[in-house]
Amino acid sequence: MPLVLPHSVFFHIPKTGGIWVREAVANAGIPAVEASHRTQLNKGFHGTYHNSEFPADKFLFAFVRNPADWYPSYWSYRMLAGWQYSSLDSCMSADFGVFVRRVLRHFPRGYLSEHFERFCGPPPGVLDFVGRMENLADDLIQALRMAGESFDEAKLRTTPRANFSPVRPIYPPGLREKILESERRAVERFGYG
């Protein structure tokens, strides 16, 4: 579900640091509430801009991640939590290389490019700010300042890592490049080129 702060709304895109963002917001002393929206029935964390209704004066933000890093993270998470919910789970395999090959076959135009678009809107986007997981603390601070939120930056920066997997698979030769090619839209849009 989106996280509603006094002046902003955070949209949690899976596997982009959202659990840490929630903990950092709380640690920094910003009051926030989980907001429901009209199409989310499973009470999860993930709400998209187009199925949410918020006052027009709210600053909207989210985070993305390099597609080449997102897939290993997603696979590791599913190996621990189980394969369910997502259309991407139809590509499940205990072998990371097989999983990636299935993703490329089933989603030749880039699953993650479309996934990011569901949250951020079509280019140029509808959110006020899209940060990158690779700069999570700095980009969160920038978004919060842009939104006019009051917060304790030192406490935010001391928030420990959250929800990370100790298992990180390695791409078989050539597959990382193929993922980046299939995800060209996200790579170019969010500056991962």
N, C-alpha and C positions, 0 to 999 in steps of 0.2 A: 504494500500500500504506500502511497505517497506520504512523505513526512512533512507536516505543515508546521512551519516556524512562524514567529510573529510577522515577518515581512516577506517570507519566501516559502516555496514548496520544492522539496527534493524528490525527484523521481528516481527510484532505485532500479537500475538496469542490472540484471543478474551478472555476477562474477566481475564486477567493476569496482569493488571496494565499498559497496553500500553498507555492509554491516559495520565496517570501521567508521564510515561517515556518521551513522546513527550514534555510535558510541562516542565519537569525537564531539558531536553536537551536544550530547548530554554532558560530557566531561567539561565542555567549554561554558556550561551554564546557560544554554539557550533552551527556553521552554519549547517543547514540540509535542505534537500529538499525531498518531497514525490516523490518516483520513481514509474513510471507505469511499468507494466510487461505485457507480451504478452497475458495472458489469463484472466486478470481482466477487466471485462467490466462494472462493476457497480461502479467503482471509489471509492470503499471503502478503509478501512485502512489495510485490511488483505491480504498479499501476502505470498506465501509459497516459500521455497527454490527452489523447483523443477520447478516452473514456473516463475522464475526470472533469469535475466542475469546480473551479476555484474563482474567487474574486479577481477581477481584471488587474487589480493593483498589486497582486502577488508576483514576486520575482521567481521565475521557474528555472530550475537547474538540474543537471544530471551529470553523470560521468560515463566515459567510454574507455575502452582498453584496446591496445594493439591486437588485431585479430590473431596474429601469430602466437600471442600469449594467452588469448582468451580460450582457444580450443583446448590446450593442455590443462588449463584450470578447470574448464567445464568437465572434461573427461575424468580428471582426478576426483572432482566432487561427485560425479555420478558413480564412480567405482566405489566410493565410500557410502553414499546415500541411497544408491539404487537408481535404476533407469525408469523414469515415469514422467508424466505431465507434458513434456515438450515434444513438438514434432521432430526435433533433432534427435530425440531418444530412439526413433526408428532406426537410427544408424548405430545403435549400441554394439559394442564389442569389448571384450576384455583385453584386446590388443589395440593399442593406440593407433598404429598404422592402419589397421583395418577400419577403425572408426573414421579416421581422416579420409580414407579413400571412399567410404560410403557417403560421407558428407559431401565430398566433391561430386560424386555421381548423382546424389539426390537433390543437391542445391548448387547447381553449376553457376548461378548468378550470385552466390554468397548468402548463406543463411544469416550470418551476423550483420551484413549490410542491411538486410531487411529488418532484422531484429532491432538494430539501433534506430532505424527509421520509425518503427512503431512507437518508440519512446521520444525521439527528438523531432519527429515530423519530417516531411520530405524537405530536401534542400530548398532554401537556405535554413529551414528549421523554424520551430515555433517557440523554442525555449530561449530564455534570455542569456543562458550561459551553459556551455558544455565543457566540462573539465576532463582531464585525462588521468586515469588511474596512476600512470607513471609519475605524476606530480601531485598525488592525491592531497597531501596536507596543504601545500602552497595553493593549489587550485581551489580547494575548499575555502581557505581563508579569503582568496580573491572573490569567490562567489558570495560569501557571507558579507564581505565589505560592500560589494556592489549592491547587495540587497538592503543594506542599512541595518543589519543585525548587530546587536551588542553581544560581545563574547570575550572570553579570556583566551587569548591566543596561546599563551604558554601552556595552559591546561590542554587545549586542543592538540598542540604539538606533542604532548607527552602521552597521548592515547596509544596504548600498545596495539600491535598488529592484531587483526581479528580474522577469523574464518579462513585461514590459509591451510593448504594441504601440504603435508610433508613429502608427498609423492609428486614428482614433476616428470612426466614422460618426455622423451626426446623424439623429435620428428625423424622418421626414416629419411634417407637421402632423397632430396627433390620435393618432398611433400610440403615443407614449410613454404617454399616458393610458390607451389601450386595453390596453397591456401591464400597467400597474399594476392595472387593473381585473381582468384575467384572473388576475393573480398575487395577488389579494386575500388569500388564505390566508397566503402568505409575508410579504406586506407587514404584515399585522396581527400575525402571530405573532412576527416579529422586529423590530417597532417602526419600520417604514419608512413608516407612515401620516402 
